[in-house]
């Protein structure tokens, strides 16, 4: 009943493939193959440059873009060519993930106070995902998506790239490739998904996956929508079968 009455789906980063499979736009096995190609290409890109991702919580006056600019200038002073340091994920108000060259992220951690960052934490990942440093992964993913049949989704699926609904199959193909080098606009997506006339009830929201992180983000973005949130743990059944 929940699946039949579902009005929208969204997935965070690689989860976008899961949302598109759920909406009938991608075949499960083909999507899995595309995810494998994407993962291997992104891993290869991340091995090429010492880079990473830094989770940042800032005060309302924090200027993330200016901080990134100064971090890039710092890298240039160290002799790093074409340094990358940019916002890679918009999570919720006052929370961002900044990704790029390791020297840039170290500079931001050391100067956190200057930029009004209240907390910084390196993420346990191997590369600067959703930045220009992932450019080498674009072509392999573009090639595999050309060979896959993509249907128009049966329900609205929102893109990480522009926080808008996917319109047609070519649109999906184009934006899934762009997503690799573009910031994940999750906070903006939450606003798009839950935009309602005042007084309208919020829909039930289900996070289907191994964690509750997206629920925690929703709570920070939209407390009223979060009150209708449930988590569905996909690992429970498997453990029971074992």
C-alpha angles and dihedrals in degrees: 000000000000091000092047093051095042113130103182144013135194134175130201113239107309087011087074087077089055091050091051092048089050090051092051095248096115132036110241097234093044092047090051090053091049090050090051092052090045093050094048093046092048091048091052090049092050092051090056094065131028097245142140149164129268123201110216133190112190140182117257089262094056113123104205097180093053090048090052091049091053091046090053090050089051089053091050089053087055091052098256109152118225094353118205124212117148144137107277101174133029104202109166137323108311093007125101139155113226118198137185143085114003092236089059093050092048089051091053092050092050092048098038093125093053091055095044093248110156095189135015126181131174111234119230094246131116101228151022098270119192093025137100089270088075092063093111088061093057099078098049091050092045090053095050093046090053089059094050126084110237120194130200105268116255090220132027114284118189121219123231089216100063104001089239132119118274108248106194144346097275088051090054092048092051098045097044087060093044090050091070091067099028130082117261105246095203098146090051090046091055089055091049094048096047100038105134139163110260111273094024114127119245118243124246111269124208124192105204110195148069098294145036099227095114090052089054089051092048090053089057093044100042121004094185093054090045091059087071093049127120131177120225110200108212093193098062098080093047092053091049091052092052 
